[in-house]
Amino acid sequence: MGRKIVGMISSYKNLNQTDWLWQQTPHPFGVWGNIQMMANAIHPDILLLYNFDRFPEPTPKQSDFPNLFQLFKKHSNKSQPNRENIWRGVPKERIVSLVREPPFAKLHHKRIAEYQSAQIYCGYVSGPDDFAPIPDYMPAIWYHANSFRELNEMPPPEKMKNCSWITSGIDRTPEHQRRLAFLKSLGESGLEFDLYGRGLPDWTSGKGTLKNKWYGMASYYYNLAIENYAENDWYVSEKLWDSLLAWCLPIYYGGSAADKLLPPGSFLRLPSLDEKGIAYLKEVTATPDAWHEAKAAIAEARQVILHKLNLLNFLSNLVEKLG
């Protein structure tokens, strides 16, 4: 079987770069095994819908909607994406939809409707929740600018500080608001940590946005990795992958998925987002001892992320199954 070209579309703004995911392989031009990732390919063999939710409404038949058909026909070109162009000629059985946003409770009905729409157009529809057509963990992507070879071969960088946290000031959901409340309590507790991120409230005294997350992680022994959602057995995000790839020992708050995907001892569990959690953080970050004890497990976890959980590896295995 020849190498298959994988195209990609997403509802994320500014994501459809030609070189999307090329930093996640040691080979040129997005090659990994039996695939080549070419996000903007005009006629790919496989089309990945990466957190895509702008599905066209099904076209009505004139016999079903005699009074509305002409009105729909008149306005459909303006209101709906061109079906032939959007799927780039790829048949349904080779269109893959992967959802990666948290399944917040208040958005369940919306998420289910999006899955139903995806099944009209896609042969494979998966997401990190129990009501997905194919419930599954999200394959790993990461947000360091380092090359794959550098991440794969590097020893631990020099560690100079104790703890960092990269987060944001988003407060759209109760889960976001709880995280911000914990951040406020953490700042008032006297715990020494460096805070980075976008849109943070003024009271945080954060250090601002980072263009490359590496610089907010690699020089720290510990990194807070707090998920926006921790309520099921499927959801785990790049917060954990980024931390480990920077050779941090993550202090992780999230669901049980991480325990199933990573080797034991490669991260610590933050018990709660309250005073108990703050006491735990103060105890752990007081010395670098826990990082030194976990160094071998971190090294093993990094290889799992780079080679097994990697989204490119997932797509390569899926293409093999599709034939």
C-alpha positions as semicolon CSV with decimal commas, in nm:
position;residue;x (nm);y (nm);z (nm)
1;M;0,000;0,000;0,000
2;G;0,139;0,339;-0,098
3;R;0,163;0,631;0,136
4;K;-0,172;0,808;0,185
5;I;-0,214;1,185;0,196
6;V;-0,413;1,310;0,494
7;G;-0,583;1,649;0,462
8;M;-0,737;1,839;0,752
9;I;-1,004;2,095;0,825
10;S;-1,094;2,242;1,162
11;S;-1,330;2,490;1,321
12;Y;-1,034;2,632;1,513
13;K;-0,932;2,967;1,367
14;N;-0,587;2,990;1,209
15;L;-0,522;2,617;1,240
16;N;-0,525;2,506;0,877
17;Q;-0,155;2,566;0,814
18;T;0,015;2,369;0,540
19;D;0,274;2,235;0,788
20;W;0,027;2,139;1,061
21;L;0,177;1,857;1,274
22;W;0,501;1,847;1,075
23;Q;0,690;1,909;1,401
24;Q;0,545;1,580;1,535
25;T;0,751;1,355;1,310
26;P;1,125;1,313;1,248
27;H;1,063;1,290;0,874
28;P;1,028;1,579;0,628
29;F;0,693;1,715;0,509
30;G;0,471;1,544;0,766
31;V;0,557;1,183;0,681
32;W;0,485;0,917;0,944
33;G;0,478;0,552;0,843
34;N;0,218;0,500;0,572
35;I;0,081;0,857;0,573
36;Q;0,181;1,211;0,491
37;M;0,002;1,495;0,669
38;M;-0,078;1,769;0,418
39;A;-0,349;1,977;0,584
40;N;-0,427;2,184;0,275
41;A;-0,405;1,904;0,017
42;I;-0,664;1,963;-0,257
43;H;-0,738;1,594;-0,320
44;P;-0,625;1,395;-0,012
45;D;-0,682;1,023;0,034
46;I;-0,810;1,076;0,390
47;L;-0,973;1,388;0,532
48;L;-0,939;1,458;0,904
49;L;-1,205;1,677;1,061
50;Y;-1,020;1,802;1,368
51;N;-1,274;1,943;1,610
52;F;-1,486;2,048;1,315
53;D;-1,848;2,147;1,388
54;R;-1,957;2,345;1,082
55;F;-2,145;2,064;0,914
56;P;-2,384;2,158;0,632
57;E;-2,752;2,102;0,690
58;P;-2,880;1,807;0,486
59;T;-3,020;1,922;0,151
60;P;-3,401;1,903;0,149
61;K;-3,581;1,726;-0,130
62;Q;-3,841;1,916;-0,328
63;S;-4,098;1,644;-0,266
64;D;-4,048;1,671;0,110
65;F;-4,056;2,050;0,133
66;P;-4,254;2,179;-0,170
67;N;-4,321;2,522;-0,018
68;L;-3,971;2,584;0,113
69;F;-3,758;2,423;-0,157
70;Q;-3,731;2,724;-0,384
71;L;-3,649;2,953;-0,091
72;F;-3,379;2,711;0,028
73;K;-3,235;2,683;-0,323
74;K;-3,218;3,062;-0,349
75;H;-3,026;3,111;-0,025
76;S;-2,833;2,785;0,022
77;N;-2,524;2,902;-0,165
78;K;-2,486;3,192;0,079
79;S;-2,571;3,008;0,399
80;Q;-2,408;2,669;0,344
81;P;-2,052;2,562;0,261
82;N;-2,003;2,410;-0,084
83;R;-2,032;2,037;-0,021
84;E;-1,799;1,931;-0,302
85;N;-1,527;2,172;-0,196
86;I;-1,548;2,121;0,179
87;W;-1,490;1,744;0,163
88;R;-1,233;1,775;-0,121
89;G;-1,374;1,476;-0,309
90;V;-1,304;1,232;-0,024
91;P;-1,573;0,963;0,019
92;K;-1,757;0,930;0,349
93;E;-1,577;0,611;0,453
94;R;-1,244;0,799;0,444
95;I;-1,352;1,106;0,637
96;V;-1,246;1,097;1,004
97;S;-1,397;1,323;1,270
98;L;-1,207;1,368;1,596
99;V;-1,356;1,586;1,869
100;R;-1,116;1,727;2,128
101;E;-1,312;1,982;2,334
102;P;-1,426;1,890;2,687
103;P;-1,781;1,750;2,709
104;F;-1,911;2,013;2,952
105;A;-2,248;1,915;3,098
106;K;-2,431;2,224;2,974
107;L;-2,318;2,148;2,617
108;H;-2,423;1,781;2,604
109;H;-2,720;1,841;2,373
110;K;-2,504;2,045;2,136
111;R;-2,230;1,781;2,137
112;I;-2,477;1,500;2,064
113;A;-2,628;1,698;1,775
114;E;-2,280;1,755;1,632
115;Y;-2,204;1,384;1,652
116;Q;-2,526;1,311;1,466
117;S;-2,430;1,559;1,195
118;A;-2,080;1,413;1,172
119;Q;-2,218;1,064;1,116
120;I;-2,400;1,186;0,805
121;Y;-2,072;1,283;0,640
122;C;-1,800;1,079;0,814
123;G;-1,717;0,712;0,832
124;Y;-1,529;0,742;1,163
125;V;-1,652;0,970;1,443
126;S;-1,478;0,973;1,781
127;G;-1,464;1,190;2,090
128;P;-1,356;1,181;2,457
129;D;-1,698;1,107;2,606
130;D;-1,939;0,817;2,651
131;F;-2,197;0,946;2,403
132;A;-1,952;0,965;2,112
133;P;-2,016;0,710;1,836
134;I;-1,664;0,579;1,912
135;P;-1,560;0,686;2,264
136;D;-1,183;0,718;2,279
137;Y;-0,893;0,918;2,420
138;M;-0,775;1,215;2,219
139;P;-0,453;1,135;2,031
140;A;-0,164;1,351;2,148
141;I;-0,062;1,683;2,001
142;W;0,177;1,921;2,172
143;Y;0,260;2,289;2,161
144;H;0,637;2,308;2,184
145;A;0,827;2,448;1,887
146;N;1,110;2,196;1,929
147;S;1,164;1,941;1,655
148;F;1,062;1,580;1,706
149;R;1,424;1,465;1,698
150;E;1,520;1,719;1,962
151;L;1,239;1,614;2,194
152;N;1,310;1,247;2,132
153;E;1,682;1,258;2,198
154;M;1,734;1,537;2,452
155;P;1,843;1,479;2,811
156;P;1,663;1,671;3,084
157;P;1,727;2,045;3,048
158;E;1,877;2,239;3,336
159;K;1,615;2,295;3,604
160;M;1,638;2,634;3,774
161;K;1,299;2,697;3,937
162;N;1,042;2,498;4,128
163;C;0,699;2,531;3,971
164;S;0,508;2,694;3,686
165;W;0,150;2,706;3,562
166;I;0,040;2,803;3,213
167;T;-0,332;2,875;3,200
168;S;-0,580;3,138;3,081
169;G;-0,843;3,375;3,214
170;I;-1,132;3,204;3,031
171;D;-1,438;3,186;3,259
172;R;-1,718;3,063;3,029
173;T;-1,815;2,754;3,227
174;P;-1,842;2,655;3,594
175;E;-1,529;2,444;3,543
176;H;-1,335;2,746;3,418
177;Q;-1,462;2,951;3,710
178;R;-1,357;2,686;3,961
179;R;-1,005;2,683;3,814
180;L;-0,983;3,062;3,846
181;A;-1,107;3,046;4,204
182;F;-0,832;2,796;4,279
183;L;-0,580;3,024;4,110
184;K;-0,690;3,309;4,336
185;S;-0,658;3,093;4,647
186;L;-0,319;2,971;4,531
187;G;-0,194;3,326;4,485
188;E;-0,311;3,420;4,833
189;S;-0,151;3,111;4,990
190;G;0,206;3,228;4,949
191;L;0,306;2,931;4,729
192;E;0,598;3,025;4,504
193;F;0,518;2,954;4,139
194;D;0,545;3,138;3,809
195;L;0,222;3,199;3,620
196;Y;0,197;3,244;3,244
197;G;-0,098;3,269;3,007
198;R;-0,337;3,481;2,804
199;G;-0,626;3,689;2,928
200;L;-0,540;3,649;3,294
201;P;-0,712;3,884;3,541
202;D;-0,500;4,170;3,674
203;W;-0,508;4,030;4,026
204;T;-0,303;3,726;3,918
205;S;0,021;3,920;3,860
206;G;0,095;3,676;3,579
207;K;0,403;3,702;3,360
208;G;0,202;3,722;3,037
209;T;0,153;3,519;2,722
210;L;0,420;3,284;2,588
211;K;0,475;3,232;2,216
212;N;0,650;2,902;2,296
213;K;0,529;2,706;2,600
214;W;0,872;2,547;2,631
215;Y;1,007;2,856;2,803
216;G;0,742;2,837;3,072
217;M;0,810;2,471;3,148
218;A;1,157;2,342;3,062
219;S;1,344;2,526;3,339
220;Y;1,101;2,412;3,610
221;Y;1,097;2,091;3,811
222;Y;0,718;2,091;3,848
223;N;0,433;2,211;3,632
224;L;0,068;2,245;3,725
225;A;-0,146;2,067;3,465
226;I;-0,507;2,137;3,553
227;E;-0,772;2,025;3,307
228;N;-1,081;2,230;3,235
229;Y;-1,276;1,906;3,265
230;A;-1,209;1,610;3,496
231;E;-1,542;1,429;3,510
232;N;-1,504;1,124;3,284
233;D;-1,265;0,840;3,194
234;W;-1,173;0,966;2,846
235;Y;-1,065;1,329;2,853
236;V;-0,699;1,421;2,881
237;S;-0,543;1,712;2,694
238;E;-0,211;1,857;2,580
239;K;-0,160;2,011;2,925
240;L;-0,013;1,680;3,038
241;W;0,183;1,606;2,718
242;D;0,342;1,953;2,709
243;S;0,451;1,927;3,070
244;L;0,613;1,586;3,033
245;L;0,782;1,665;2,703
246;A;0,949;1,959;2,880
247;W;1,084;1,712;3,138
248;C;0,861;1,852;3,414
249;L;0,694;1,636;3,673
250;P;0,330;1,733;3,619
251;I;0,109;1,789;3,920
252;Y;-0,209;1,686;3,746
253;Y;-0,576;1,750;3,810
254;G;-0,795;1,557;3,569
255;G;-0,988;1,236;3,500
256;S;-0,865;0,879;3,506
257;A;-0,761;0,864;3,140
258;A;-0,406;0,970;3,224
259;D;-0,361;0,669;3,453
260;K;-0,448;0,434;3,166
261;L;-0,224;0,601;2,908
262;L;0,097;0,683;3,097
263;P;0,338;0,477;3,307
264;P;0,298;0,483;3,686
265;G;0,493;0,753;3,864
266;S;0,526;0,980;3,561
267;F;0,294;1,242;3,713
268;L;0,153;1,336;4,052
269;R;-0,215;1,370;4,134
270;L;-0,337;1,702;4,273
271;P;-0,601;1,578;4,518
272;S;-0,840;1,873;4,495
273;L;-0,879;2,238;4,402
274;D;-0,901;2,365;4,759
275;E;-0,690;2,407;5,071
276;K;-0,603;2,037;5,072
277;G;-0,464;2,073;4,720
278;I;-0,267;2,383;4,816
279;A;-0,114;2,204;5,116
280;Y;-0,013;1,918;4,886
281;L;0,151;2,159;4,641
282;K;0,347;2,328;4,917
283;E;0,474;1,994;5,044
284;V;0,577;1,857;4,702
285;T;0,736;2,173;4,560
286;A;0,938;2,248;4,874
287;T;1,220;2,032;4,732
288;P;1,305;1,879;4,391
289;D;1,314;1,531;4,545
290;A;0,993;1,409;4,381
291;W;1,122;1,515;4,038
292;H;1,447;1,322;4,086
293;E;1,254;1,013;4,197
294;A;1,025;1,035;3,892
295;K;1,293;1,109;3,629
296;A;1,300;0,756;3,485
297;A;0,918;0,741;3,467
298;I;0,910;1,084;3,298
299;A;1,159;0,958;3,037
300;E;0,938;0,655;2,969
301;A;0,623;0,870;2,948
302;R;0,789;1,102;2,695
303;Q;0,854;0,808;2,463
304;V;0,493;0,691;2,497
305;I;0,368;1,039;2,403
306;L;0,608;1,086;2,111
307;H;0,570;0,745;1,952
308;K;0,245;0,581;2,066
309;L;-0,006;0,852;2,162
310;N;0,106;1,083;1,879
311;L;-0,187;1,187;1,655
312;L;0,018;1,097;1,347
313;N;0,069;0,746;1,479
314;F;-0,304;0,719;1,547
315;L;-0,385;0,826;1,190
316;S;-0,127;0,588;1,045
317;N;-0,281;0,295;1,234
318;L;-0,632;0,399;1,131
319;V;-0,533;0,424;0,763
320;E;-0,390;0,072;0,790
321;K;-0,730;-0,052;0,910
322;L;-0,916;0,135;0,638
323;G;-0,702;-0,035;0,372
